[in-house]
Amino acid sequence: MSCRSEHIWIQPITGSRKTSSLGFLLVGTSRIVMSFYGIAGLFISSYLWCTISWNVGGGYDRFDRKEGMVCLFRWGFPGKNRRIFLRFLIKDIQSVRIEVKEGIYARRVLYMDIRGQGAIPLTRTDENVTPREIEQKAAELAYFLRVPIEVF
């Protein structure tokens, strides 16, 4: 659910809070009889539950045409780099780019090309989106920022 007005667009980003990680916890606790796999499952599930509780990768993207700024905020792992906050001028944005890799593990990622900074990903690389959804998201963002779209 994004919040949008004429000059500001705030788009929340989901992090690691996915219920699909519950399976590792169930496998880890129910298969302790198979010692190696049970213990490995417990460690993996512990790691996944920590990333879920810390909401690693979650945050928001704030595009403000009135101030001419783009702010990207993400939560990281605990430590000195827990809060990741990037700010850019809208005039430094060269384009919105879609990278598409088809095949068994299809990958569609939305990037923002920043002059002198390179490409910054705006969507998760493991996010499962359809080509239509990623194209629509890219078109809306490019129209809002008034920059071109590139497809790779």
N, C-alpha and C positions, 0 to 999 in steps of 0.2 A: 504494500500500500504506500504509494508515494504522495507527497504533499506538493502541490504545484499552484503557482499564481502567475501573474504576468511577468514578473521579474525574478522570482526565486523558484527553484525546483529542488526539493529534498527527496532523495530516494534512499530508503533504508536497505541495508545489505544483510542477508542472513548469514550467519557464520556457521559454526560447527554444530549448532543445535538441531540435529536431525534425529528422529526416532529410529532410524535404521541401525544405529549403533547398539541398540538394545540386544540384538542377536548375539553379539560377541560376549556380552555379560552372561547371557543364558547358556551359551555353549561352554564358556569357561567354568561356570559353576556346576553344570550338569555332567561334565566329562572329566572330572578330576581322576576317575579311575584310569583313564588314558593319560598318564602323568604328564608327558611332554606337551601334548596338545591342550590339555586342561590348564596347565600352568601358563602356556603361551597365550591361550585365550583369555585367562585372567589378566595378564599384563596388558594385552591389547585393549581389553575392555576398560581397564583402569585408565589407560592413556586416553581413550576416546571419551570416557566420562569426564575426565579432567578438562579436555578441550571443549566439551559441551558446557560444563559449568562455568568455564572462563569465557565462553562465547568467542573463541579464537576465530578471527576472520570477519566477525560481525562489525557493523558500524553504519556509516551513511555517506552519501555523496551529496554535496550541496553546491548547486550551480546558481550563482547570483549575478544576473545581468546588470542590475542597478549599480552594484559596487564593482562589477567587472572581475569577480573572483570565483574560483572553483576551490572548494575545500573537500578533501577526501579524508575520512576518519575510519580507522580500523582498530579493533582490539587485537593484541598479540598475546604471546605467552607472558606470564608474570616475570617481572624483572625491570631493568631500566628502560627497555623498549616496549613496555606494555601498551602504551598509547602511541599509535602511528597517525600522525596528522600532517598532511601535505596540502600546501596552498599554491595555486597558480593563478596567473592573470588569464582572463579569457582571451585576450588578444595574442597570447603565446600559444594557444591551441591551434595546431595546423589542420587537424582533421579528426574525425571519428572513424576508426578502422574496425572492420570485421575480419577475423581470421577463421577460416573454415577448413577443417581437415575431416574428410569423410572416410569411411571404412568401418571396421568392426568396432573400434572405439572412436566414434564420431566426436569431434570437439568443435564447438563454436564459442569464440571468445570475443568480447567487445573491448576495444582499446581506445585510448585517447592519446593521440600523438602530440607531445609538447615540444616546442622549439627548444633545443639544447638539452632536453631531459630524456628523450626517447619515448617509448610507448608505455603507458600506464594501464594495466588491466582494470576494467570496471566491473566485469562479471567474474564469477568463480570459474576456474578451468574445468572443474568437475560438475558444473551446473548443467543439467540435461534440458536444454531448450531446443525448440523446433526452429528450423530456418526462418519461418514466418515471424516468430516471436523476436528473434535476435535482429531481424531486419527492421521490424517495427520499432523496437527499442532504439536502434541506431538512428533511424530516420527521425524519431521524435527528438532525440538528443541533438542531432546535427541541426535540425530546424530551430530548436531552442537556442543553441549556441551560435547559430549562423555560420557553420563551417561545413566543408564538403565531407562526403563519405567515401572511404576507400575499402575495397574488398580484396583480401589476399587468401 
